[in-house]
Amino acid sequence: MRRHEFELRDDGTLCVRTSRRGRDLLCDALLNKGTAFTPHERLTLGLEGLLPDSVSTLEEQLARAHGHIERKSDPLEKYIGMIALQDRNEILFYRLLAEYVEELMPIVYTPTVGAACVSFSRIFRSGRGIWVTPGQAGRIDDLLGNGDSGDVRLIVVTDGERILGLGDQGAGGMGIPIGKLSLYTMAAGIHPRHCLPICLDVGTDNRELLDDSLYVGLRQPRLRGQAYAEFVEIFVQAVKRRFPGALLQWEDFKKTNAINLLARYRKTLPSFNDDIQGTAAVGLAAVLAAGRVTGTPIDKQRVAILGAGAAGIGIAHQVRDAMARAGLGGDDLTVGIAVLDSRGMLVDSREVSDEYKRPFVWPAELARSKSLATDGPCGLVDVIEALKPTVLIGTSGQSCAFSEKIVRAMAAGCDRPAIFPFSNPTSKSEAAPADIMSWTDGRALVATGSPFGPVTVKGRSIPVAQGNNVYVFPGVGLGCLVARVREVTDAMFTLAAEIVAQSVAEDDLQAGLLFPPLTELRGLTRQIACAVVREANEQGLGTPIPGGRVERAVSDMMWRPEYPVIEPS
């Protein structure tokens, strides 16, 4: 039986009727107002005497909460403080995050969330979401029920094996779904009661975790092979039964699993992989925005990508599709993108065993015609000197992979090279923006995966844009939920990329910023969601929504963190 009933009144006020009373109510993070409970609510809900006498406004609480976080000097301590607030008062948490988005997003997500996942067992306070182990495969329906708020519509799930660039973090990977859903609520207004973070705790091969007496996860080697596939299948079917129509986002799976799971289940239930599709859209948006600065259309760009994992190949697909739509084909389309893995450029004169890389393997004859070596490894410097790329993208997870020689080679072949070290967290970035700017005399257009401060070159302060997936996935997810889609398509991410690139103001572009400010995120998310709903309408992929009602339907689903009226049921 539900403890809460939600009602939106005619005047727009949200009213919640609850059976909870007293301290039990104060322990409900979604209903707890703390000192903001009114005298009438304190009387009728059994709260008199449990709170100090003064009644605070949300704005007063906001100032107090920000002061608490601001006084902490260590980013991980700030993260712990934010999570404690989220566990205590979700509305205040989301209001604080929205009001100070540029300051606090790097705390609740990249890069600090990486440190939180590594330290997860040592900073663990309370559970949020659902952990599922292989031994519970026969009871997944029951476990999902334990986390059912009554209306789950959005799930972010990980198995913790490929957390950012930090590798296998086991059960500590739960920090990623929690963080991603926080951004969904902040940017897209998806109500927290509709969100469910899940960790498929299938063990870990991280010996440091297995040997740690404080590790909170399943202490056994990772489940793999057919047993792993069967476990995920059971999970997916349980989600379909328990939450029919819910949108599922795959997050931070190992590249082969990420690619295979997306291919297997994208038509089984509405789902997508943000590491592949979201990152790809952000990469394409950066390329399109750079083209706006230099006047280079997409079919004239030459792109080199270092890193042939899920993110790099995802970006390559998105960029190539955009080039093809612009009219490129045949060898011209192939030459537009060069992808390199740990063994060099993908050319068919060498063995490329991973099937997902095959679409970006160059014929050896074509490579030789461009003065690229095919009788041995063809490295990044060779590719840059031969092809003179206009764009260099890093998804390798290798710190300092963009050396001075490489960056200077880019600058020698292109007046304003676009260089995007997208790997995160900060410690995994292929190059520091300050070095890139120094080695190119400030000519480079830079976007990074993690946040960096402005760079000063010859007395000029140059801002550094962060290619954060938060520009894309909340809008795509919101649009899919509004349209109740049956399938999430790549075209929806292409639309998002185009909108993000066009949303950068001309003054910001000329200053070197390739993404809009995060303060505009909510409006950008609304715009993307509307485009996704219209795309779903055109393709017959969801519940039809008349064109004139799309904006209203999207806005109606975007919750704003404000205290509801609370009454006893």
MISETI-848532 format. One line per field, with one value per residue (C-alpha): residue in one letter; x negated, y, z negated; residue number from 1. Coordinates in steps of 0.2 Angstrom, whole numbers, plus 5000, padded with zeros to 4 digits. Each point is the difference from the previous one (the first is absolute). Layout:
BEGIN
residu c(A:...)
xx c(X:...)
yy c(Y:...)
zz c(Z:...)
num c(NUM:...)
//
This chain:
BEGIN
residu c(M:R:R:H:E:F:E:L:R:D:D:G:T:L:C:V:R:T:S:R:R:G:R:D:L:L:C:D:A:L:L:N:K:G:T:A:F:T:P:H:E:R:L:T:L:G:L:E:G:L:L:P:D:S:V:S:T:L:E:E:Q:L:A:R:A:H:G:H:I:E:R:K:S:D:P:L:E:K:Y:I:G:M:I:A:L:Q:D:R:N:E:I:L:F:Y:R:L:L:A:E:Y:V:E:E:L:M:P:I:V:Y:T:P:T:V:G:A:A:C:V:S:F:S:R:I:F:R:S:G:R:G:I:W:V:T:P:G:Q:A:G:R:I:D:D:L:L:G:N:G:D:S:G:D:V:R:L:I:V:V:T:D:G:E:R:I:L:G:L:G:D:Q:G:A:G:G:M:G:I:P:I:G:K:L:S:L:Y:T:M:A:A:G:I:H:P:R:H:C:L:P:I:C:L:D:V:G:T:D:N:R:E:L:L:D:D:S:L:Y:V:G:L:R:Q:P:R:L:R:G:Q:A:Y:A:E:F:V:E:I:F:V:Q:A:V:K:R:R:F:P:G:A:L:L:Q:W:E:D:F:K:K:T:N:A:I:N:L:L:A:R:Y:R:K:T:L:P:S:F:N:D:D:I:Q:G:T:A:A:V:G:L:A:A:V:L:A:A:G:R:V:T:G:T:P:I:D:K:Q:R:V:A:I:L:G:A:G:A:A:G:I:G:I:A:H:Q:V:R:D:A:M:A:R:A:G:L:G:G:D:D:L:T:V:G:I:A:V:L:D:S:R:G:M:L:V:D:S:R:E:V:S:D:E:Y:K:R:P:F:V:W:P:A:E:L:A:R:S:K:S:L:A:T:D:G:P:C:G:L:V:D:V:I:E:A:L:K:P:T:V:L:I:G:T:S:G:Q:S:C:A:F:S:E:K:I:V:R:A:M:A:A:G:C:D:R:P:A:I:F:P:F:S:N:P:T:S:K:S:E:A:A:P:A:D:I:M:S:W:T:D:G:R:A:L:V:A:T:G:S:P:F:G:P:V:T:V:K:G:R:S:I:P:V:A:Q:G:N:N:V:Y:V:F:P:G:V:G:L:G:C:L:V:A:R:V:R:E:V:T:D:A:M:F:T:L:A:A:E:I:V:A:Q:S:V:A:E:D:D:L:Q:A:G:L:L:F:P:P:L:T:E:L:R:G:L:T:R:Q:I:A:C:A:V:V:R:E:A:N:E:Q:G:L:G:T:P:I:P:G:G:R:V:E:R:A:V:S:D:M:M:W:R:P:E:Y:P:V:I:E:P:S)
xx c(5000:4993:4995:5002:5013:4994:5013:4997:5012:5008:4989:4985:4996:4994:5009:4994:5011:4989:5003:4983:4999:4987:4982:5006:5004:4984:4991:5008:4988:5013:5013:4988:5000:4990:5003:5011:5015:5014:5008:5016:4990:4990:5017:5009:4985:4993:4985:5002:4985:4990:4994:4994:5013:4995:5007:4988:5003:4992:4988:4994:4997:4991:4988:4997:4997:4988:4990:4998:4993:4990:4990:4993:4984:4998:5011:5004:5005:5012:5007:5003:5009:5011:5004:5005:5011:5008:5003:5008:5010:5001:5009:4987:4986:5007:5003:4982:4993:5011:4995:4982:4999:4982:4993:5008:5002:4981:5004:5015:4993:4984:4987:5003:5012:4985:4992:5016:5002:4982:5003:5018:4998:4991:5012:5016:5013:5017:5007:5008:5007:4999:4985:5004:4988:5000:5006:5016:5004:5016:5006:4996:5019:5000:4984:5007:5016:4990:4994:5017:5006:5016:4996:4982:4998:4981:4986:4981:4991:4982:4990:4985:4987:4995:5003:4994:4982:4997:5004:5009:5007:5013:5014:4992:5006:5017:4994:5002:5019:5003:4991:5007:5018:4996:4996:5016:5010:4990:4999:5016:5011:5004:5007:4989:5014:5000:4981:4991:4981:4995:4984:4998:4987:4993:4984:4983:4983:4992:4989:4998:5019:5001:4986:5008:5009:5012:5005:5019:5003:5000:4983:4998:4992:5011:5013:4996:5005:5017:5004:4998:5011:5014:4999:5002:5015:5009:4997:5007:5015:5004:4998:5013:5012:4998:4998:5008:4996:4986:4984:4984:4983:4985:4985:4981:5000:4984:4999:5004:5015:5006:5000:5008:5013:5006:5001:5010:5012:5003:5016:5005:5003:4997:4982:4984:4981:4995:4981:5003:5014:5000:4981:5002:5012:4989:4986:5010:5006:4982:4995:5015:4997:4981:5006:5011:4984:4989:5013:4997:5015:5001:4996:4984:4994:4986:5002:4987:5006:4988:5009:5010:5011:5019:4998:4988:5009:5017:4993:4993:5017:5009:4987:5000:5019:5000:4987:5010:5016:4990:4996:4984:4998:4988:4981:5004:5011:4987:4986:5010:4997:4984:5002:4985:5000:4985:4992:5001:5012:5014:4994:5004:4981:5000:5012:5015:5009:5014:5015:5006:4984:5002:5011:4985:4986:4992:4995:4981:4999:5010:4988:4985:5007:5001:4981:5005:4989:5009:4985:4999:5009:5007:4999:5009:4986:4999:5019:4999:4986:5007:5019:4998:5016:5011:5006:4991:5011:4993:5010:4985:5000:4981:4994:4988:5003:5001:4982:4992:4994:5017:5009:4987:5002:5019:4996:4988:5013:5015:5002:5013:4999:5014:4992:5012:4992:5016:4994:5005:4998:4987:4986:5003:5001:4990:4992:5003:5008:4986:4987:5011:5002:4981:4995:5012:4997:5018:5007:5008:5018:5001:5014:4996:5009:4997:5001:4985:4998:4996:4983:4990:4990:4991:5010:5016:5012:5007:5015:5000:5016:5004:5008:5011:5013:5013:5003:5008:5006:5013:5009:5000:5006:5014:5006:5001:5010:5012:5003:5000:4988:4998:4982:4987:4992:4983:5009:5006:4982:4996:5013:4994:4982:5006:5011:4985:4988:5013:5003:4983:5001:4989:4990:4996:4995:4987:4994:4996:5015:5007:5015:5013:4998:5008:5011:5010:5001:5018:5006:4989:5007:5017:4996:4992:5014:5013:4989:5000:5019:5002:4988:5010:5016:4993:4993:5015:4989:5011:5017:5005:5000:5007:4987:5008:5000:4982:4992:5014:4998:4981:5002:5013:4988:4986:5001:4993:4993:5012:5008:5018:5014:5000:5016:5004:5009)
yy c(5000:5017:5012:5015:5008:5014:5012:5016:5013:5012:5014:4990:4996:4982:4992:4983:4990:4989:4987:5004:5010:5007:4994:4987:5015:5009:4984:5001:5010:5004:5007:5007:5019:5002:5017:5005:4990:5013:5001:4992:4985:4998:4999:4988:4989:4997:5011:5012:5000:4990:5016:5017:5014:5011:4995:5003:5003:4990:5014:5001:4982:5001:5013:4989:4985:5009:5006:4982:4994:5016:4998:4983:5001:4982:4996:4982:5008:5012:4984:4992:5015:5001:4982:5002:5014:4990:4986:5012:5013:4997:5016:5010:4990:5003:5018:5002:4991:5010:5017:4996:4988:5006:4998:4984:4990:4995:4995:4989:4993:5000:5001:4998:4986:4989:5003:4996:4983:4995:5005:4993:4987:5012:5014:4990:5007:4993:4990:5009:4990:4981:4988:4983:4985:4984:4990:5011:4997:4990:5014:5016:5004:5001:5011:5012:5001:5005:5015:5004:5018:4996:5008:4995:5007:5002:4987:5003:4983:4996:4984:5011:4993:5015:5015:5016:4996:4992:4982:4987:5007:4986:5005:5018:5003:5004:5018:5002:4996:5010:5015:4998:5000:5016:5008:4994:5008:5016:5003:4991:5002:4982:4997:4990:4988:4995:4995:4984:4997:4982:4991:4982:4994:4985:5001:5008:4996:5015:4991:5016:4999:4982:5001:5015:4995:5015:4996:5000:4990:4982:4992:4989:5001:5008:4989:4999:4991:4991:5001:5019:5001:4989:5011:5016:4992:4996:5018:5007:4989:5005:5018:4998:4992:5011:5017:4998:5015:5006:5007:4991:5008:4988:5008:4996:4983:4992:5005:4983:4997:5018:4998:4983:5004:5016:4989:4987:5010:5016:4993:4990:5014:5019:5001:5009:5000:5018:4995:4995:5011:5015:5002:4998:5014:5011:4997:5004:5016:5005:4997:5010:5014:5001:5000:5016:5008:4996:5000:4982:4989:4982:4993:5010:4994:4987:4991:4989:4991:4992:4986:4987:4995:5002:5019:5003:4988:5008:5018:4993:4993:5017:5010:4989:5000:5019:5000:4988:5010:5015:4990:4991:4983:4986:5003:5019:4994:4987:5013:5012:4990:4991:4989:4994:4987:4995:4992:5014:5005:4988:4993:4983:4996:4997:4988:5009:4986:5011:5000:5017:5008:4993:5014:5012:4989:5008:4990:4999:5006:5016:5002:4999:5013:5012:4996:4990:4985:4983:4988:5004:5010:5017:5012:5016:5011:4991:5002:5019:5004:4990:5005:5017:4998:5015:4991:4988:4991:4990:4986:4989:5002:5003:5015:5011:4990:5017:5004:5017:4992:4994:5017:5009:4989:5004:5019:4998:4992:5011:5019:4997:4981:4994:4989:4990:4990:4992:4987:5002:5002:5014:4988:4991:5015:4998:5017:5016:5014:5012:4989:4999:5019:5003:4988:5008:5018:5001:4995:4983:4998:4989:4990:4988:4985:5007:5018:5011:5019:5013:5001:5016:5002:5016:5009:4994:4989:4986:4989:4981:4992:4983:4988:4993:4987:5010:5011:4985:4986:5009:5007:4984:4991:5013:4999:4981:5000:5014:4990:4983:4994:4981:5003:5013:5003:5008:5013:5007:5003:5008:5012:5004:5002:5013:5009:5001:5007:5013:5006:5007:5019:5008:5010:4984:4991:5014:4999:4982:4992:4985:4997:5011:5005:4987:5014:4997:4982:4998:5010:4990:4984:5006:5004:4983:4991:5009:4995:4982:4999:5007:4987:4986:5007:5000:4982:4993:4994:5006:5007:5014:5017:5014:5012:5015:4991:4994:5015:4999:4981:5002:5014:4991:4986:5012:5000:5015:4997:5009:4995:4992:5002:4985:4993:4985:4986)
zz c(5000:5005:4986:5011:5012:5012:5006:5011:4996:5012:4994:5004:4982:4997:4985:4992:4988:4990:4986:4992:4984:4989:5001:5013:5011:4997:5006:5017:5011:5013:4987:4987:5000:4984:4992:5015:4993:4997:4982:5007:5008:4983:4991:5012:5004:4982:5002:4986:4988:5013:5008:4994:4999:5015:5017:5014:5018:5013:5005:4982:4999:5017:4993:4985:5010:5013:4985:4993:5017:5003:4984:5005:5010:5006:5015:4993:4984:5010:5009:4983:4994:5016:4999:4981:5005:5014:4987:4988:5011:5019:5004:4992:5008:5018:4997:4994:5015:5012:4992:5000:5015:5006:4983:4994:5016:4999:4982:5003:5016:5010:4994:4982:5002:5006:4983:4991:5010:4996:4981:5000:4987:4988:5002:5000:4989:5007:5014:5015:5014:5003:5000:5009:4999:5010:4985:5000:5018:4996:4989:5010:5002:4981:4998:5013:4990:4985:5010:5008:4995:5008:5017:5006:5018:5002:4995:5001:4998:5000:4996:4993:5012:5010:4988:5009:5004:4983:5005:4989:4984:4997:4989:4998:5018:4993:4998:5019:5001:4985:5007:5018:4993:4989:5016:5009:4986:4999:5019:5007:4984:4999:4983:4989:4996:5018:4999:4995:5000:5001:4999:5007:4987:5009:4990:5004:5007:4990:4988:4989:4997:4997:4987:4992:4984:5002:5017:5001:5016:5005:4996:5015:5018:5013:5008:5018:5016:5002:4982:5001:5015:4992:4984:5010:5010:4984:4994:5016:5000:4982:5004:5014:4988:4985:5010:5017:5011:4988:5009:4996:5002:5000:4992:4998:5006:5008:5018:5007:4988:5003:5019:4999:4987:5010:5016:4991:4990:5009:5009:4985:4988:5002:4996:5005:4994:4996:5001:5018:5007:4987:5002:5019:5000:4990:5011:5015:4992:4997:5018:5006:4988:5006:5018:4995:4994:5015:5013:5004:5004:4994:5017:5001:4982:4998:4984:4990:4985:4988:4991:5008:4985:4998:4999:5014:5012:4995:5005:5016:5005:4996:5009:5015:5001:5000:5014:5010:4998:5006:5016:4997:5006:5006:4997:4995:4986:4994:5000:4990:4984:4994:4984:4990:4987:4989:5015:5011:5014:5006:5017:5007:5003:4981:4990:4993:4990:4992:5011:4994:5007:5017:5008:4997:5007:5015:5015:5001:5018:4995:4985:5011:5012:4986:4995:4985:4996:5001:4997:4981:4987:5006:4985:4996:5005:5017:5002:4996:5012:5014:4999:4991:4990:4995:4984:4988:4987:4985:4992:4996:4981:5001:4991:5011:5016:5009:4998:5006:5016:5004:4996:5010:5014:5000:4999:5015:5011:4995:4996:4986:4995:4989:4986:4988:4986:4995:4988:4982:4986:5000:4997:5016:5011:5016:4997:4989:5009:4994:5010:5015:5001:4996:5014:5013:4995:4994:5017:4995:4997:4984:4992:4986:4991:4983:4994:5001:4996:5012:5009:5001:5017:5003:4987:5007:4990:5010:4993:5002:5005:4992:5011:4987:5004:4989:5016:5008:4990:4989:5015:5010:4985:4996:5018:5000:4983:5007:5016:4992:5013:5004:5007:4997:5017:5005:5010:4983:4995:5016:4998:4982:5007:5013:4987:4988:5013:5006:4982:4997:5001:5014:4986:4991:5016:5004:4982:5003:4991:5010:4988:4992:4982:4987:4994:5016:4998:4995:5015:5012:4993:5003:5018:5003:4992:5011:5016:4993:4998:5018:5007:4990:5008:5018:4998:4991:4985:4986:4994:5013:4993:5011:5006:4991:4983:5000:4991:4987:4998:4997:4988:4990:4996:4994:4981:4991:4983:4989:4984:5001:4989:4988:4993:4989:5010)
num c(1:2:3:4:5:6:7:8:9:10:11:12:13:14:15:16:17:18:19:20:21:22:23:24:25:26:27:28:29:30:31:32:33:34:35:36:37:38:39:40:41:42:43:44:45:46:47:48:49:50:51:52:53:54:55:56:57:58:59:60:61:62:63:64:65:66:67:68:69:70:71:72:73:74:75:76:77:78:79:80:81:82:83:84:85:86:87:88:89:90:91:92:93:94:95:96:97:98:99:100:101:102:103:104:105:106:107:108:109:110:111:112:113:114:115:116:117:118:119:120:121:122:123:124:125:126:127:128:129:130:131:132:133:134:135:136:137:138:139:140:141:142:143:144:145:146:147:148:149:150:151:152:153:154:155:156:157:158:159:160:161:162:163:164:165:166:167:168:169:170:171:172:173:174:175:176:177:178:179:180:181:182:183:184:185:186:187:188:189:190:191:192:193:194:195:196:197:198:199:200:201:202:203:204:205:206:207:208:209:210:211:212:213:214:215:216:217:218:219:220:221:222:223:224:225:226:227:228:229:230:231:232:233:234:235:236:237:238:239:240:241:242:243:244:245:246:247:248:249:250:251:252:253:254:255:256:257:258:259:260:261:262:263:264:265:266:267:268:269:270:271:272:273:274:275:276:277:278:279:280:281:282:283:284:285:286:287:288:289:290:291:292:293:294:295:296:297:298:299:300:301:302:303:304:305:306:307:308:309:310:311:312:313:314:315:316:317:318:319:320:321:322:323:324:325:326:327:328:329:330:331:332:333:334:335:336:337:338:339:340:341:342:343:344:345:346:347:348:349:350:351:352:353:354:355:356:357:358:359:360:361:362:363:364:365:366:367:368:369:370:371:372:373:374:375:376:377:378:379:380:381:382:383:384:385:386:387:388:389:390:391:392:393:394:395:396:397:398:399:400:401:402:403:404:405:406:407:408:409:410:411:412:413:414:415:416:417:418:419:420:421:422:423:424:425:426:427:428:429:430:431:432:433:434:435:436:437:438:439:440:441:442:443:444:445:446:447:448:449:450:451:452:453:454:455:456:457:458:459:460:461:462:463:464:465:466:467:468:469:470:471:472:473:474:475:476:477:478:479:480:481:482:483:484:485:486:487:488:489:490:491:492:493:494:495:496:497:498:499:500:501:502:503:504:505:506:507:508:509:510:511:512:513:514:515:516:517:518:519:520:521:522:523:524:525:526:527:528:529:530:531:532:533:534:535:536:537:538:539:540:541:542:543:544:545:546:547:548:549:550:551:552:553:554:555:556:557:558:559:560:561:562:563:564:565:566:567:568:569)
//
